[in-house]
Amino acid sequence: MQPSTALYHSATLARRAALAAGHARSAPLSAKHRPPAEHSTLLPRTALQAQLQASAGQLVLLHAPAGFGKTTLLHQARAQLKQTGLACAWLNLDRSDNDVARFTLCLEQAANQIGLAAAPNATVFDAALPWQQAAAPFALFLDEFEHVHEPAVLGIVRAIIAQLPPHSRVFIATRNLPQLGLARLRSRGQLLGLNADDLRLTLSETQAFVRMACPQEPSFSTVQELHARTEGWAAALRLACIAMARSSNAEQFVARFSGSERAMAEYLAEEVLQGQSPAMQEFLLTTSILRQLQPAICQVLLPQLDCQAMLSQLQNSALLLSSQTQEEDSWRSHSLLADYLRTQLQAQQPQAFKRLHATASAWFEVHGQAVAAMDHALEAQDHAGALRMLERHVDDFLQQGRMRLLARWLTRIPQAMLAPHPRLHAAAVWATCLSHGPARAETLLRAALQQHPGHPELTAHAAALWPTLRLMQDRNQEALALGRVSLRALPQGTPFITGTLLTTMAHLSYTLEDRTAARALLQTARTHSLQGSRFLHMYTEATEGLLDLQAGRLRQAAARFRLAVDASHAGHSNQLQGNAWAGVFYAYTVYESQQWLRAEQLLNVYLPLAREVGLPDHMVLSYAMRARMAFEQGDVDLAQAVLIELEFLGHRRQIPRVCAAAHLERARIYLRQGNAHAARQALQQAQQGPAWEREPHERWFAHETEYPALAEIRWQLHFGCPEQALALLGPEIQRAHTQRRERRTLLLQLLRSLALANSQRPTDAAALLGQILPTIAHEGYVRLVMDEGPAMGQWLKRCQQMGTEHRLRLTWASDPLQTATLNRLVQAFGSLPEDPTHNPDSQAVPALEQLTRKELRIITLLAEGYSNSAMAEKLFVSDSTVRTHLRHINRKLGTGSRTQAVAIARKLGLVG
């Protein structure tokens, strides 16, 4: 008997015996056809589900290591497809499914669940037929497919995929790439593949998960840190939340959370390392000291192994992720896995741990990789070697702006060993100043000057440091006086010190209303930045960008900030890391142009840096953007939480205008919600204290379009008298024009146009709008307009109609660029309520049916700005339940949209 025939007969006999056993055999296998039980903290992966639904691929392959939410995503896809009426079959696989007879029986039982019957006298080789010949579409889910390697079993699955009926799909979740002809499927557009990077939780998903999993939600900054440490790994986040719920201090727990946490260590040991060969375990343990796994350095650490083969094997099993370098032969382990392995190595072999780091340090130094060499020297506790390398490279790192790196290194070297090195003391002050804030840096600077009195190089650094520290502490007049003294005393041949001081003085001149001096100082500073200093390049371009914004040149400022950000990242592997100084300003220009996804990505990086360094304008600007984006997306709770954190930071750092800024932003939220009393209270709180005493004489970027007088104008426009708003606008416009604050002037003119319209002077209002539309069009302002809310949108929509009706009388209505800009802005506002100033009878109250208590709660949340999903989360109901309530509300109020419903509810006094 030939081998193939023997396989045929043995498999067929086994299958028939199994079928004859009937219910006796099917009962133990029933669990194989049920998805795993849902966790109470199952997080909806809405964006990924939308991607799955939009894909035309016949095979959906989720390929990622353990714990990345593959099964959860399959679970949710199955539930969503079942809601549409599609038949769904589920099969949990294990090692025993490599027995072709067992797999065939399980597959047949799955087919029976959705009404697909096997042909009479079918054999094991006919297992694919019911799926191929199905009359109706279906979805087949195969979970934990990494257990399957038997060629005959893989052949059956390939056959099913190759001849799927129209609109049917196969979903596979696996840790290893299966041999299913994926390249062919991909080339034909029949494959949708999602890997670990695709499955990582976003920051917003992490926040939603923490809310569900933790009884007391930690602060937003704590959630950000937890997200960074878990890298979007769902299993890590779940286990962290379990442990954090038992911790008395969430912030301290997150600060120390890593792969060495007991629960995570047990998970890694069981799910990742168990089952690896002894050689592979040795490889993983030894190379865990490396950030990037490259064959050459791995081979130095493990000369007895074929490290290239090991890396290839790990890459295929998805245990390693490709690094973010351009090298094809460089990988990295997931940070939690690497943390766990390093902890194990240090505990089990402490001497080997130091020896391996020392070996790696020597190798990287020889190969010109100073950063890696320094890191490994410090891990090996070779402080003498670290000091030797720092003395050689410290100037280069300062010029490159590697401040956070220097701060990390210098704090790890014992102070007694650092004492004889004044150059390193100066570097430590700069690094601390620009990574941890001016207060800590000033303490270090005073100690260094006391320890090395009269040292010329340290004294020169101090001359530039004092004005910079005072600038960062919002003490601008004092900083300017110190800077003038320092400029006269600086020695020659110090490009970094001189260039930094000149740029600081330019920034101070800009702040204190001397634009001519600012540009002259910047021009001189550039001569030093041209000598190769990426830090100075960033600093000068960012300051020049502020001058451009002051002059209303948004596009030019955006280009400068982008250039500054790129300069600070040049030579770095991660293009989203770096200095908050330029990054926050760049995020603002991106936000202004309505690129919200990009703005959110930038804020995820730069907001934590701005918070840590404590730059006033940067903190205010980044937190205000975060709060406005959250409000526009319907997450009012998050918007308020962000502002509470900003207010706390202002108190902690003793910067009154930061606290006042939080109150001003809160007033905007209440204004958008139509809550006049709360908006007035927040505005009064913002005006208390000394926060605004210097505002008339100093230019603060974050307050260029946010200050009490302007907030009062907004309040009058929404709740008071438009004539009063016009009376306040006159002097403010004159002051802004005199001071050449073009961006402020533009916004004030925009508000004046709205005030004229509300005062029943639409022709004058439209004419004024025509005067400022060219600037809006040419510079690309969007959020400056839209952040004024629906009232502004209503007025622009009315102008759009007037432009069509009175083209001859309104000269701007004949300009294609201006009309196109107006059309884009109106379109960006989306659905708008009726304008009561234009059609006062449009909100006549119909005879009403009484709203239920739940419907009153819904309309209140709707009026406050919550989205459907946010309301569902707050009320512990589904999105569909919220939509049902909204339909009932519209029917009872006689309205056709949510905005009309809110307007009628306000008129009836149902909401504040």
C-alpha positions in Angstrom: 0.0 0.0 0.0 1.4 3.4 -1.0 1.9 6.0 1.8 -0.7 8.3 0.4 -3.2 5.5 0.2 -2.4 4.5 3.8 -3.0 8.1 4.9 -6.3 8.1 3.1 -7.6 4.9 4.6 -6.4 5.5 8.2 -7.8 9.1 8.2 -11.1 7.9 6.7 -11.5 5.1 9.2 -10.6 7.4 12.1 -13.1 9.9 10.9 -15.9 7.4 10.5 -15.2 6.0 14.0 -15.4 9.5 15.3 -18.7 10.1 13.6 -20.1 6.9 14.9 -19.5 8.0 18.4 -22.1 10.7 17.9 -22.8 12.9 20.9 -20.2 11.1 23.0 -17.5 12.6 20.9 -19.2 16.0 20.1 -19.6 17.0 23.8 -15.9 17.2 24.6 -15.3 19.2 21.4 -18.2 21.7 22.0 -15.8 24.2 23.6 -13.8 24.3 20.4 -16.7 26.0 18.7 -17.3 28.7 21.2 -15.3 32.0 21.4 -13.5 32.4 24.7 -15.5 34.1 27.4 -15.6 37.9 27.2 -13.7 39.9 29.8 -15.7 42.5 31.8 -13.2 45.0 30.4 -13.6 44.1 26.7 -12.6 47.2 24.8 -14.4 48.0 21.5 -11.8 48.2 18.7 -14.0 50.5 16.6 -11.3 51.7 14.2 -10.0 48.2 13.5 -13.5 46.8 13.1 -14.2 49.5 10.5 -11.0 48.5 8.7 -12.1 44.9 8.7 -15.5 45.7 7.4 -14.2 48.0 4.6 -11.7 45.4 3.4 -12.5 43.2 0.4 -10.0 40.5 1.4 -11.2 37.0 1.6 -8.7 36.1 4.2 -8.2 38.4 7.3 -5.0 37.4 9.0 -4.1 38.8 12.5 -0.4 38.0 13.1 1.0 39.2 16.4 2.6 37.8 19.6 0.5 36.7 22.6 -1.6 39.3 24.3 -2.1 41.8 21.4 -5.9 41.3 21.3 -6.2 39.0 18.3 -8.9 36.9 19.9 -10.7 40.0 21.1 -10.8 41.5 17.7 -12.1 38.3 16.2 -14.7 38.1 18.9 -15.9 41.6 18.0 -15.8 41.0 14.3 -17.9 37.9 14.8 -20.5 39.8 16.9 -20.7 42.6 14.3 -21.1 40.2 11.4 -23.8 38.2 13.2 -25.7 41.4 13.7 -25.9 41.8 9.9 -27.3 38.3 9.6 -24.1 36.6 8.4 -23.6 33.0 9.5 -20.5 32.7 11.6 -18.6 29.6 12.6 -15.8 29.5 15.2 -13.0 27.0 15.8 -10.4 27.1 18.6 -7.4 25.2 17.5 -4.8 23.3 19.5 -1.9 20.9 18.9 -4.2 17.9 18.6 -5.6 19.5 15.4 -2.5 18.5 13.6 -4.3 15.1 13.5 -6.1 15.5 10.1 -9.0 13.2 11.2 -9.6 15.2 14.3 -9.4 18.5 12.4 -11.8 17.3 9.8 -14.3 16.3 12.4 -14.0 19.7 14.1 -14.4 21.5 10.8 -17.4 19.4 10.0 -19.0 20.2 13.3 -18.3 23.9 12.7 -20.0 23.6 9.3 -23.0 21.9 10.9 -23.4 24.9 13.2 -24.2 27.2 10.3 -26.2 24.6 8.3 -23.5 23.4 6.0 -23.9 19.6 5.6 -21.1 17.3 4.5 -21.7 15.2 1.3 -22.7 11.5 1.8 -19.7 9.2 2.1 -17.4 12.2 2.2 -13.7 11.5 3.0 -11.1 13.6 4.8 -10.1 15.0 1.4 -13.6 16.4 1.0 -13.5 18.5 4.1 -13.3 21.8 2.2 -16.4 21.0 0.0 -19.2 22.3 2.4 -17.4 25.6 2.7 -16.6 25.9 -1.1 -20.2 25.0 -2.1 -22.1 27.0 0.5 -25.2 28.7 -1.0 -25.1 31.7 1.4 -22.2 33.8 2.6 -20.5 32.9 5.9 -17.5 33.8 8.1 -15.2 31.2 9.5 -13.0 32.1 12.5 -9.9 30.1 13.2 -8.2 31.1 16.5 -4.7 30.2 17.7 -3.7 29.0 14.3 -0.1 28.9 15.3 -0.7 25.4 16.7 -1.3 24.0 13.2 1.7 22.9 11.1 0.5 19.6 9.6 0.7 20.0 5.7 -2.6 18.1 5.2 -4.5 20.4 7.6 -2.9 23.5 6.1 -3.9 22.2 2.6 -7.6 21.9 3.7 -7.5 25.5 4.9 -5.8 26.7 1.7 -8.5 24.9 -0.3 -11.3 26.7 1.6 -9.7 30.1 1.1 -8.9 29.5 -2.6 -12.6 28.8 -3.5 -14.6 30.8 -1.1 -18.1 31.7 -2.2 -18.8 35.4 -2.9 -18.9 37.6 0.2 -17.6 34.8 2.5 -14.5 35.3 4.6 -12.0 33.4 6.7 -10.5 35.1 9.8 -7.3 33.7 11.2 -5.5 34.7 14.4 -1.9 33.4 14.8 1.4 34.1 16.5 3.3 32.6 13.5 2.9 33.3 9.8 1.1 30.2 8.4 2.1 28.5 5.1 -1.1 29.4 3.2 0.2 31.1 0.1 0.0 34.5 1.6 2.1 36.2 -1.1 -0.3 35.0 -3.8 -3.4 36.1 -1.9 -1.8 39.5 -1.2 -1.0 40.1 -4.9 -4.6 39.3 -5.8 -6.0 41.7 -3.2 -7.5 38.8 -1.3 -5.6 39.3 2.0 -6.0 41.8 4.8 -3.1 41.4 7.2 -2.8 43.1 10.5 0.3 42.8 12.6 1.3 43.8 16.1 1.8 47.4 15.1 -1.7 47.5 13.7 -3.2 45.9 16.8 -1.5 48.2 19.4 -4.0 50.2 21.5 -4.0 53.9 20.8 -3.8 56.4 23.6 -7.5 57.0 23.5 -8.2 53.3 23.6 -5.8 52.9 26.6 -7.6 55.7 28.4 -11.0 54.0 27.7 -9.7 50.7 28.9 -8.3 52.2 32.1 -11.6 53.8 32.8 -13.4 50.4 32.5 -10.8 48.4 34.5 -9.9 50.8 37.3 -12.3 51.7 40.1 -10.7 55.2 40.4 -9.4 56.6 37.1 -5.9 57.9 37.4 -4.8 61.3 36.0 -4.4 61.8 32.2 -0.6 62.1 32.6 -0.5 58.7 34.4 -2.5 57.1 31.6 -0.1 58.6 29.1 2.9 57.1 31.0 1.1 53.7 31.3 0.4 53.8 27.5 4.1 54.5 26.8 5.3 51.7 29.0 2.9 49.1 27.7 3.4 50.2 24.1 -0.2 49.4 23.3 0.2 45.8 24.3 -3.3 44.8 25.5 -2.3 42.0 27.8 0.3 44.2 29.5 -2.3 46.9 30.0 -4.8 44.5 31.4 -2.4 43.0 33.9 -1.1 46.4 34.8 -4.7 47.6 35.5 -5.3 44.5 37.7 -2.1 45.3 39.7 -2.8 49.1 39.7 -6.3 48.5 41.2 -4.6 46.9 44.2 -2.1 49.7 44.5 -2.7 52.7 46.9 -0.9 55.1 44.5 -1.5 54.7 40.8 1.2 57.3 39.8 3.9 55.5 41.8 2.8 52.1 40.5 3.0 53.2 36.8 6.4 54.9 37.4 7.9 51.5 38.5 5.8 49.3 36.2 7.8 47.2 33.7 8.2 43.7 32.5 9.5 42.7 35.9 6.1 43.1 37.5 5.2 39.7 39.0 2.0 39.1 37.0 3.7 40.2 33.7 6.7 38.1 34.4 4.5 35.0 35.0 2.7 35.8 31.8 5.9 36.2 29.8 7.4 33.0 31.2 4.3 31.0 30.4 3.2 32.5 27.1 6.4 33.6 25.4 9.4 31.7 26.8 7.9 28.3 27.6 8.3 26.0 24.7 11.4 27.7 23.3 14.5 25.6 22.9 17.3 25.9 25.5 19.5 27.5 22.9 16.8 30.1 22.1 16.2 30.8 25.7 19.9 31.4 26.2 20.0 33.7 23.2 17.0 35.7 24.5 18.4 36.0 28.0 21.9 37.1 26.9 20.8 39.5 24.2 18.2 41.2 26.4 20.9 43.7 27.4 20.8 45.1 23.9 18.3 47.7 22.6 18.8 46.8 19.0 19.6 43.2 18.1 22.1 43.1 15.3 23.8 39.9 14.2 27.4 41.2 14.7 27.0 42.3 18.3 24.9 39.3 19.2 27.6 37.1 17.8 30.2 38.8 20.0 28.1 38.1 23.1 27.3 34.5 22.0 30.1 33.2 19.9 28.9 29.6 20.3 25.6 30.2 18.5 24.5 31.0 15.0 22.9 34.4 15.9 21.8 35.2 12.4 19.7 32.0 12.3 18.3 32.7 15.7 17.2 36.2 14.7 15.5 34.9 11.6 13.7 32.3 13.6 12.5 34.9 16.1 11.4 37.3 13.4 9.3 34.6 11.8 7.6 33.7 15.1 6.7 37.4 15.7 8.5 37.5 19.0 10.7 40.3 17.6 9.5 43.5 16.1 11.5 45.4 13.3 13.4 48.3 14.7 12.8 51.8 13.5 16.3 52.1 12.0 16.9 51.9 8.2 19.0 48.7 8.7 17.3 45.5 7.5 19.4 43.3 9.9 18.4 45.1 13.1 15.4 44.2 15.4 14.2 44.8 18.9 12.3 42.8 21.4 9.1 44.2 22.9 10.1 46.3 25.8 8.2 44.4 28.4 9.7 41.1 27.3 13.2 42.6 27.3 12.6 44.1 30.8 11.6 40.7 32.1 14.6 38.9 30.5 17.1 41.6 31.8 15.6 41.2 35.3 16.0 37.5 35.1 19.6 37.8 33.9 20.6 40.3 36.5 19.1 38.2 39.3 20.5 34.8 38.1 23.9 35.9 36.8 24.9 39.3 38.2 28.5 39.0 37.2 27.7 37.9 33.7 25.2 40.9 33.5 28.0 43.4 34.1 30.5 41.5 31.9 28.1 41.4 29.0 27.4 45.2 29.3 31.1 45.9 29.4 31.7 43.8 26.3 28.9 45.6 24.5 30.2 49.0 25.6 33.7 48.3 24.2 32.2 47.0 20.9 30.0 50.0 20.4 32.8 52.5 21.2 35.1 50.8 18.7 32.3 51.1 16.1 31.7 54.8 16.7 28.3 54.4 18.5 28.9 56.7 21.5 25.3 56.6 22.8 25.1 52.9 23.0 28.7 52.7 24.4 27.7 55.2 27.2 24.5 53.3 28.0 26.3 50.0 28.4 29.2 51.5 30.3 26.7 52.8 32.9 24.9 49.5 33.1 28.2 47.8 33.7 28.8 50.5 36.4 32.0 51.5 34.6 31.7 55.1 35.8 35.3 55.9 35.0 34.9 54.8 31.4 31.6 56.7 31.1 33.3 59.9 32.3 36.1 59.4 29.8 33.6 59.1 26.9 31.5 62.1 28.2 34.5 64.4 28.4 35.2 63.5 24.7 31.7 63.9 23.4 29.8 66.4 25.7 30.2 69.4 23.4 28.8 67.4 20.4 25.8 66.3 22.5 25.1 69.9 23.5 25.3 71.1 19.9 22.9 68.3 18.9 20.4 69.2 21.6 20.6 65.8 23.2 19.6 67.3 26.5 17.4 64.5 27.9 20.1 62.0 27.1 22.8 64.0 28.9 20.5 64.5 31.9 19.9 60.8 32.1 23.6 59.9 32.0 24.8 62.6 34.3 22.4 61.7 37.1 23.7 58.1 37.0 27.3 59.1 37.8 28.1 59.5 41.5 28.5 63.2 42.4 31.9 62.6 44.0 33.2 61.3 40.6 31.6 64.2 38.7 33.0 66.9 41.0 36.4 67.4 39.3 34.7 68.0 35.9 33.3 71.6 35.6 32.5 71.2 31.9 30.2 68.3 32.7 28.6 70.4 35.5 27.7 73.0 32.9 26.3 70.4 30.6 24.3 69.0 33.5 22.7 72.4 34.1 21.8 72.8 30.4 20.4 69.3 30.2 18.4 69.7 33.3 17.1 73.1 32.3 15.7 71.9 29.0 14.5 68.5 30.1 13.3 68.9 33.7 12.7 72.6 34.1 14.5 75.8 35.4 14.0 75.3 39.1 16.0 72.2 39.4 18.6 73.6 36.9 19.1 76.7 39.0 19.9 74.6 42.1 22.5 72.7 40.1 24.0 75.9 38.7 24.4 77.6 42.1 26.0 74.4 43.5 28.4 74.2 40.5 29.5 77.9 40.8 30.1 77.4 44.5 32.2 74.3 43.8 34.2 75.8 41.0 34.4 79.6 41.7 35.9 81.6 38.9 36.2 78.7 36.4 36.2 80.5 33.0 34.2 77.9 31.0 31.6 77.4 33.7 31.3 81.2 34.2 30.7 81.6 30.4 28.0 78.9 30.5 26.4 80.6 33.5 26.3 83.9 31.6 23.9 82.4 29.0 22.1 80.2 31.5 20.8 82.9 33.9 18.8 84.8 31.3 17.5 81.5 29.8 16.4 80.3 33.3 14.6 83.6 34.0 12.8 83.5 30.6 11.6 79.9 31.3 10.4 81.1 34.8 8.3 83.9 33.1 10.5 86.6 34.6 11.1 88.4 31.4 12.3 91.9 32.5 14.8 90.4 34.9 16.0 88.0 32.1 16.5 90.9 29.7 18.6 92.9 32.2 20.8 89.8 33.0 21.2 89.1 29.2 22.4 92.6 28.4 25.1 92.2 31.1 26.1 88.8 29.8 26.4 89.9 26.2 29.1 92.3 27.1 31.1 89.8 29.0 31.0 86.7 26.8 34.4 85.4 25.7 35.2 84.7 22.0 35.1 81.1 20.6 32.0 79.9 22.4 29.5 79.3 19.5 27.0 77.3 21.6 27.0 79.7 24.5 26.9 82.8 22.4 24.3 81.5 19.9 22.0 80.4 22.7 22.3 83.7 24.6 21.6 85.7 21.4 18.5 83.6 20.7 17.2 83.9 24.2 17.6 87.7 24.0 15.8 87.6 20.6 12.9 85.7 22.3 12.9 88.2 25.1 12.9 91.2 22.7 9.9 89.6 20.8 8.1 89.1 24.2 8.8 92.7 25.2 7.5 94.2 21.9 10.9 95.0 20.2 10.6 93.2 16.9 13.5 95.1 15.3 15.9 94.1 18.0 14.6 90.5 17.9 15.3 90.1 14.2 18.8 91.7 14.5 19.7 89.3 17.4 18.4 86.3 15.5 20.5 87.2 12.4 23.6 87.3 14.5 22.7 84.0 16.3 22.3 82.3 13.0 26.0 82.8 12.3 26.7 80.4 15.2 24.0 77.9 14.3 25.5 77.6 10.8 28.5 76.0 12.4 26.6 72.7 12.8 24.6 73.1 16.0 21.2 71.4 15.5 20.1 72.8 18.9 20.8 76.4 17.8 19.2 75.8 14.4 16.0 74.6 16.2 16.1 77.5 18.7 16.6 80.2 16.1 14.0 78.9 13.6 11.4 78.4 16.4 11.9 82.0 17.6 11.7 83.3 14.0 8.5 81.4 13.6 7.0 83.3 16.5 7.8 86.5 14.8 6.1 85.2 11.7 3.0 84.3 13.6 3.0 87.8 15.2 2.9 89.2 11.7 0.1 86.9 10.7 2.2 84.7 8.4 0.8 81.3 9.4 2.1 79.3 6.5 5.6 80.7 6.8 5.6 80.1 10.6 4.4 76.5 10.0 7.3 75.9 7.7 9.8 77.3 10.2 8.4 75.2 13.1 8.6 72.1 10.9 12.2 72.9 10.0 13.0 73.5 13.7 11.4 70.2 14.7 13.3 68.4 11.9 16.5 70.0 13.0 16.1 68.8 16.6 15.4 65.2 15.3 18.2 65.0 12.8 20.2 61.9 13.4 17.7 60.5 15.8 15.9 57.2 15.1 12.5 58.4 16.3 11.2 61.4 14.4 8.6 62.2 17.0 11.0 62.6 19.9 12.8 65.8 20.8 12.5 69.2 22.3 9.2 70.6 23.3 10.3 74.2 22.5 9.6 73.9 18.7 7.4 70.9 18.8 4.4 72.5 20.6 4.5 75.5 18.2 4.5 73.1 15.3 1.6 71.2 16.8 -0.3 74.4 17.0 0.1 75.2 13.2 -1.0 71.6 12.4 -4.0 72.0 14.7 -4.8 75.4 13.1 -5.0 73.8 9.7 -7.4 71.1 11.0 -5.0 68.2 10.7 -6.3 66.7 13.9 -4.8 63.2 13.6 -1.3 64.7 13.1 -1.9 67.3 15.8 -2.9 64.5 18.3 0.3 62.5 17.4 2.4 65.5 18.0 0.7 66.4 21.3 1.2 62.8 22.5 4.9 63.5 22.3 5.3 67.2 23.1 2.6 67.8 25.8 4.4 65.5 28.4 7.7 67.3 27.6 6.1 70.7 28.0 4.5 69.6 31.3 7.8 68.3 32.6 9.9 71.3 31.6 7.3 73.8 32.7 7.5 76.4 29.9 4.4 78.6 30.5 3.3 79.2 26.9 4.0 75.7 25.8 1.9 74.2 28.7 -1.0 76.6 28.1 -1.0 76.0 24.3 -0.7 72.2 24.4 -3.3 71.7 27.1 -5.7 74.2 25.4 -5.4 72.3 22.1 -6.0 68.9 23.9 -9.1 70.3 25.7 -10.6 71.8 22.5 -10.0 68.6 20.5 -11.6 66.5 23.2 -14.6 68.9 23.4 -15.1 68.9 19.6 -15.0 65.1 19.6 -17.7 65.0 22.3 -15.6 64.0 25.3 -16.5 66.8 27.6 -15.2 64.9 30.7 -11.7 64.6 29.2 -11.7 68.3 28.2 -12.5 69.2 31.8 -9.9 66.8 33.2 -7.2 68.3 30.9 -8.0 71.8 32.2 -8.0 70.7 35.8 -4.5 69.3 35.3 -3.4 72.5 33.6 -4.7 74.5 36.6 -2.9 72.2 39.0 0.4 72.7 37.1 0.0 76.5 37.3 -0.4 76.3 41.1 2.5 73.8 41.5 4.9 75.9 39.4 3.6 79.2 40.8 2.8 80.7 37.4 -0.5 82.6 37.8 -1.2 83.0 34.1 -1.2 79.3 33.6 -3.9 78.9 36.2 -5.8 81.8 34.6 -5.5 80.2 31.2 -7.3 77.1 32.5 -10.1 79.2 33.7 -10.4 81.0 30.3 -10.6 77.7 28.5 -13.2 76.5 31.0 -15.2 79.7 30.2 -15.1 78.8 26.5 -16.5 75.3 27.2 -19.4 76.8 29.3 -20.0 79.4 26.6 -20.3 76.6 24.0 -22.7 74.8 26.3 -24.8 77.9 26.6 -24.2 78.2 30.3 -24.0 81.9 30.8 -23.7 81.8 34.6 -20.8 79.2 34.7 -19.0 81.0 31.9 -19.2 84.3 33.8 -17.9 82.7 37.0 -15.0 81.1 35.1 -14.2 84.4 33.5 -14.1 86.1 36.9 -11.8 83.5 38.3 -9.5 84.0 35.3 -9.3 87.7 36.1 -8.4 87.3 39.8 -4.9 87.9 41.0 -1.8 89.3 39.3 -1.9 87.1 36.2 -2.7 89.8 33.6 -0.7 92.8 35.0 2.0 92.4 32.4 -0.2 91.4 29.5 -0.5 94.9 28.0 3.3 95.2 27.8 4.4 91.7 27.1 3.7 89.4 24.2 2.7 85.9 25.4 2.2 83.6 22.4 -0.3 81.4 24.2 -2.4 84.4 25.1 -2.3 86.2 21.8 -5.9 85.3 21.1 -6.9 84.3 24.7 -7.0 87.0 27.4 -9.8 88.4 29.6 -10.8 91.4 27.5 -11.4 89.1 24.5 -13.2 86.5 26.6 -15.5 89.3 27.8 -16.3 90.2 24.2 -17.2 86.6 23.5 -19.5 86.5 26.6 -21.3 89.6 25.4 -21.7 88.2 21.9 -23.3 85.0 23.3 -25.2 86.1 26.3 -25.1 89.9 26.6 -25.6 92.8 24.2 -23.9 92.9 20.7 -23.7 96.7 21.0 -21.7 96.3 24.2 -19.4 93.8 22.4 -18.9 96.4 19.6 -18.0 99.0 22.2 -15.4 96.7 23.7 -14.1 95.7 20.3 -13.1 99.2 19.2 -10.3 99.9 21.7 -9.1 96.3 21.5 -8.7 96.4 17.7 -7.0 99.7 17.9 -4.5 98.4 20.6 -3.8 95.2 18.6 -3.3 97.2 15.4 -0.9 99.7 17.1 1.1 96.8 18.6 1.1 95.1 15.2 -0.4 91.9 16.6 -1.8 90.7 13.3 -3.2 87.4 14.5 -5.1 89.1 17.3 -6.3 91.8 15.0 -7.6 89.2 12.6 -9.6 87.4 15.3 -11.0 90.7 16.7 -12.1 91.8 13.3 -13.8 88.4 12.8 -15.7 88.9 16.1 -16.6 92.5 15.1 -18.1 91.1 11.9 -20.3 88.8 14.0 -21.2 91.5 16.4 -22.3 93.8 13.5 -24.5 90.9 12.2 -26.0 90.4 15.6 -26.7 94.1 15.7 -28.9 93.8 12.6 -26.2 95.4 10.4 -25.6 92.5 8.0 -24.3 94.6 5.1 -21.6 96.2 7.2 -20.8 92.9 8.8 -20.4 91.2 5.4 -18.2 94.0 4.1 -15.9 93.7 7.1 -15.7 89.9 6.6 -14.7 90.6 3.0 -11.7 92.7 4.3 -10.3 89.8 6.3 -11.2 86.9 4.1 -8.0 87.3 1.9 -5.8 86.8 5.0 -7.8 83.8 6.1 -7.6 82.4 2.5 -3.9 83.1 1.9 -2.6 82.0 5.3 -4.9 78.9 5.7 -6.5 79.9 9.0 -9.2 77.3 10.0 -9.4 76.7 13.7 -9.0 80.5 14.5 -12.5 80.7 12.9 -14.0 77.4 13.9 -13.0 77.6 17.5 -15.6 80.5 17.9 -18.3 77.8 17.6 -21.6 77.4 15.9 -22.6 81.1 16.1 -19.7 81.9 13.9 -20.6 79.1 11.6 -24.2 80.4 11.3 -22.9 83.8 10.4 -20.5 82.5 7.7 -23.4 80.4 6.3 -25.5 83.5 6.1 -22.7 85.3 4.4 -22.4 82.5 1.9 -26.1 83.1 1.0 -25.6 86.8 0.9 -22.7 86.4 -1.5 -24.9 84.5 -3.9 -27.8 87.0 -3.6 -25.8 90.3 -3.6 -22.7 89.4 -5.7 -22.6 92.9 -7.3 -22.7 94.8 -4.0 -20.2 92.5 -2.2 -16.9 92.8 -4.0 -15.4 89.8 -2.3 -18.2 87.6 -3.6 -16.7 87.8 -7.1 -13.3 86.5 -5.9 -13.1 82.8 -6.5 -10.4 82.3 -3.8 -12.4 84.1 -1.1 -15.7 82.4 -2.0 -14.0 79.0 -2.0 -12.5 79.7 1.4 -15.8 80.7 2.8 -17.4 77.6 1.3 -14.7 75.4 2.9 -15.2 76.9 6.3 -19.0 76.5 6.2 -18.5 72.9 5.1 -16.1 72.3 7.9 -18.6 73.5 10.5 -20.9 70.7 9.3 -24.5 70.6 10.5 -25.5 73.9 12.1 -28.6 75.0 14.0 -30.9 77.7 12.6 -29.6 81.2 13.2 -32.1 82.9 15.5 -30.8 86.4 14.6 -31.7 85.7 11.0 -34.9 83.8 11.5 -36.3 84.5 14.9 -39.5 82.5 14.2 -37.7 79.4 13.2 -37.8 78.0 16.7 -41.5 78.3 17.5 -42.4 75.8 20.2 -44.7 73.1 19.1 -47.1 71.2 21.3 -44.9 68.7 23.1 -45.1 65.3 24.5 -43.4 65.0 27.9 -39.8 63.7 27.9 -38.9 60.9 30.1 -36.2 61.2 32.8 -33.7 59.3 30.7 -34.5 61.5 27.6 -34.0 64.7 29.8 -30.6 63.3 30.8 -29.8 62.6 27.1 -30.8 66.1 26.0 -28.8 67.7 28.8 -25.6 65.8 27.8 -26.3 66.7 24.2 -26.5 70.3 25.1 -23.2 70.1 27.0 -21.4 68.8 23.9 -21.2 65.0 24.4 -21.0 62.7 21.4 -23.2 59.6 21.1 -20.4 57.3 22.2 -19.5 59.5 25.1 -23.1 59.6 26.2 -23.4 55.8 25.9 -20.3 55.4 28.1 -21.5 57.8 30.7 -25.0 56.3 30.9 -23.8 52.6 30.7 -25.9 51.9 27.6 -25.1 51.0 24.0 -24.7 53.5 21.1 -27.9 52.1 19.5 -29.8 52.8 22.8 -28.6 56.5 22.7 -29.7 56.7 19.0 -33.1 55.4 19.9 -33.5 58.0 22.7 -32.5 60.7 20.3 -35.1 59.6 17.8 -37.8 59.7 20.5 -36.6 63.2 21.6 -36.8 64.5 18.0 -40.3 63.1 17.6 -41.5 64.6 20.9 -39.9 68.0 20.3 -40.9 68.1 16.6 -37.3 68.6 15.5 -35.2 67.1 12.7 -31.7 67.2 14.1 -29.8 67.2 17.4 -29.0 70.9 17.1 -32.6 71.8 16.6 -33.5 69.6 19.6 -31.0 71.4 21.8 -32.3 74.8 20.6 -35.9 73.9 21.5 -34.9 72.4 24.8 -33.1 75.7 25.7 -36.1 77.7 24.7 -38.3 75.5 26.9 -35.9 75.7 29.8 -35.2 72.0 29.8 -31.5 72.6 29.8 -29.4 75.5 31.2 
